[in-house]
Amino acid sequence: GKGILITNVGENSPAAKAGLKAGDVIVEVEGKAVANAGDLLRGIHEKKEGEVSLTIVRNRNRQTVKVTPEKLKESETPFRSVQPGAAFRVMPNVRTAAPRV
């Protein structure tokens, strides 16, 4: 299967507040398939404000959760490839990995 495995969720993070847990696999963001972290970030960034709809698989069951991402300052952006001055809406304190098939 495709998707992004959540390996860790930070306490009090937007993901934790939405009910995401380690072991969940994110398969869609706003109805679009997610194959890697880039797809996830693009999907979150495309929605300029408000909640983002994530489709996850937990215990072989698909479900949809709503997450309200936080805006991070440039110094907090978790990716070095982001251009200086860019502000992305992301889910801080969430670690992901490609699921093993």
N, C-alpha and C positions, 0 to 999 in steps of 0.2 A: 504494500500500500504506500501511498504518498502522504506527505504532510510533514509537520514539524512536531517532534516530541518535546514536551515540556519536562525538563529535568529538575527544575527548582523554581519556586515562586516565592518572592520576597514578602515578608510580613507587611501588612497594610499597603501593599502595592495595588495599583488598579486591577491587576490580574487576580490577586487574592480577593479583593472586594467583589469581583465578578464571579468568584467561585471556581476559578481555574485551579487545577492541582497538578503536582508532579505526576507524570504518567499519562496525562491527557495528550492527545495528538490533535493539533490544529490542522484541519483539512481545507477550510475555506475562510476567506475574509470578505465580508460584504458579498457573498455569493460566488466569489471567484476562487478557483482552486489554488492551493498553496503548495509549492514543491520545495521551497527553501526560505531562509530568513529574509532574503531580498523581496520575495513575493509578499511576505507578511508585512514588512515595513512599507512597501509601496501601497499595499491595500489600506493600511492604517493612515498613511500620509495623504492618500487621495481624498479621504473623508476629512474635510477641513476642520469640522468641529462636531461635537456631540458624540453619541455612542457609536461604537463600531461593533458590527455583528460578526461573531466568530462561530464557525461550525466546528465542533470538536468531536472526537471519538473517545469515549470513556467506557471501559469494560465492554467493548464491541458495540456500544450503542451510540448513534449519532445524536447530538443535541446542539442547540444554538444558545450561545451566551452573549450578553451585551456587555462590552467593556468601554469605560470612559477613559481614554488615554490622557496622560499628563503631558504638558509641554515641558521640554527640558531646555536648559540653557546650553549654549554651545559647549561649555566646559564639561557638561555632564553627558554629552552625546556619546553613546557606547561604541560608535564606529569611527575609526580614523579616516575612512574614505569620504566622510561628509565634508563638504566645503565649509570653510570658516564663515561664520555668520548665519549659517542655515539652522533653522529651528524646526525640528521634526517632532511630531506627536508620536510618542512611543510608549511601550509598556515597560517601564524600568523595573529592575529587579526580577526579570524573568529570564531564565537560562533555557536555551533550546538546543536540540540536537536532531540530526536526521534519524528517523526511527530505523531500527534494524529489521530487515524483512526476512 
